[in-house]
Amino acid sequence: TSLKFLFNILDKFSRFYLDIERELKAKSKTNISLKVFSLYLSGFLYTLIRLKHSSWISVKAWILAQRKRKLYSEIINSQNTYKNIKFNEYYVFHTALSSKTSTKSLQLQTLAYIDVFDAIFTKEQPDYLISIGDSRLCIEIAIALAKSKKIKVYYIEQGPFNTTFFDDEGVNANISIRSKSNLVNHTITNVTTKSESNTKKYKRSPIYRGLDIVLMSLFENTFVYPPDLKYSDLNSYRSKRSYSKLEHIKKEQRALLILQVPLDVNMIYHSPNYKSHTEIIESIYTNLPESLKLVVREHPLYVNKYEAPLYEFINKNNILIDNSTPLNSALESSKIIIVNNSTVGIEAILNYNTVVVLGNAFYDNQDICLKLKNKKELPTLLEKALDNIPNKTKIDTFENELYNSVLLKGSITDKTLQSSKTIANHLLANE
């Protein structure tokens, strides 16, 4: 019997998936059939050029949405469920990206995805759906339909320290390790060492990314561009501004606030207390103990690109921005680290820093950080952070759990891939 794998991918990850296929075919006695479905042109072309099954799924759905526009419109106007899917729940991420994207276009695209994946799963009956991430319209619909048809779902995401997340529950705040809340009775067995940070990275041809950006630039504001690709993180490219060297602040006085990508699933789906970085900065600055001085660090892709009110507040209150100090040094020289749910949070925790977590994250275990439950608790939590002493044993235990459950050695973007082979071996072991 032919063993089929259905992958739902974003852009640059085609290479990673094809390496999983090579490993599967090399070690399995079963006939392996891999089908790759790409949101962006880059992923579609990368697979197609290598003579592998490739489908530009977002465009396929858009064409179907136009062809069945009248039927879909009638469904949208008369009901909330289509093929047992409550379709209005699946495009929230995209409406949060920009108010310019019409809800109607997203609804049409949603129904088209339901039909596309329903037909695929009915015809193919894949053994697995393996997805990069667990958000975005296409991915969420594919996952919902796969689960309804009892198809096993796995999730992949780039991890910290040159690693890859691999889990069967989700990624980010949906990852399975969050359910392991009690670290008291766990014993440290065999902590996997972190991957070397100087691992050589794969040099991707700029043509792939360039084609995505050209298409976005030409068609993003037009009718012919799939609505679930509009105003996504691909448009985060912009020249950075330089910063003068930050004035010296004693460690005892420094509270470092880490900003992240604003149009990010973690900010949109996993931030119950704050909906913008301006709101975060205002809240932290207002409630910070007098002995601490706030220092802000911007995400590398969004230097000088956050909302205008954020910089107005920073300038008005003389808040310092430090983008030039190496991250490790910035963490070491800070009394407390404040994150919403940035990946930097786990780096700081494993560095034995006192970390205040404002949103939901895979590492927001109360044994290893200070977790904000609601905004009213913020003044008390920040005061508590001043005297907090990180529990190194529990942090080491969490690190052990992390590396031995959901975190694999090797990054998705390594020149020589390692985690793809680990994933292939896991799939083979579970045949």
Number of C-alpha atoms within 10 A of each C-alpha: 6 10 15 18 18 21 22 23 25 20 20 20 18 24 20 18 23 19 17 23 19 14 17 22 16 10 11 15 9 14 12 17 16 20 20 24 23 27 23 23 22 23 25 25 20 20 22 16 10 11 9 16 14 20 21 19 22 24 20 16 23 23 16 18 25 16 12 14 17 12 12 20 16 10 16 18 8 9 10 13 14 16 11 11 17 11 21 16 15 20 22 16 20 25 18 17 19 13 10 11 19 12 16 12 18 24 22 25 29 29 26 25 26 22 18 17 20 17 12 14 18 10 9 11 17 21 18 18 20 24 25 22 22 23 22 18 24 27 20 19 26 24 24 17 20 21 13 11 13 11 17 14 21 22 20 23 20 19 20 20 18 20 23 24 27 27 20 15 13 22 25 23 20 17 19 17 20 16 10 10 13 13 18 10 8 13 14 14 10 11 15 15 11 14 15 12 9 7 14 11 13 13 9 12 8 8 10 18 17 12 15 17 18 11 13 19 11 10 14 20 14 11 9 12 17 21 30 23 20 21 21 18 14 12 14 15 11 11 11 12 9 10 10 9 11 13 8 8 14 12 16 14 19 21 28 25 24 22 23 23 20 20 19 16 20 20 23 19 17 20 18 15 17 18 15 16 20 18 13 19 21 14 15 17 20 12 16 18 19 10 11 21 20 21 25 18 19 18 17 12 15 17 18 17 19 18 12 10 12 19 16 12 15 18 12 9 11 11 16 16 20 21 21 13 12 9 15 12 9 19 24 15 20 23 22 25 25 25 22 28 26 22 18 21 26 24 17 22 25 16 15 19 25 25 28 27 24 25 23 25 25 19 25 24 21 14 19 27 25 21 22 21 15 12 13 10 12 20 16 13 19 23 15 14 21 17 10 16 13 20 15 16 16 19 21 19 20 27 21 20 22 19 19 14 14 19 25 24 23 27 25 26 21 17 14 14 19 19 23 27 18 17 19 20 16 11 14 15 9 6 9
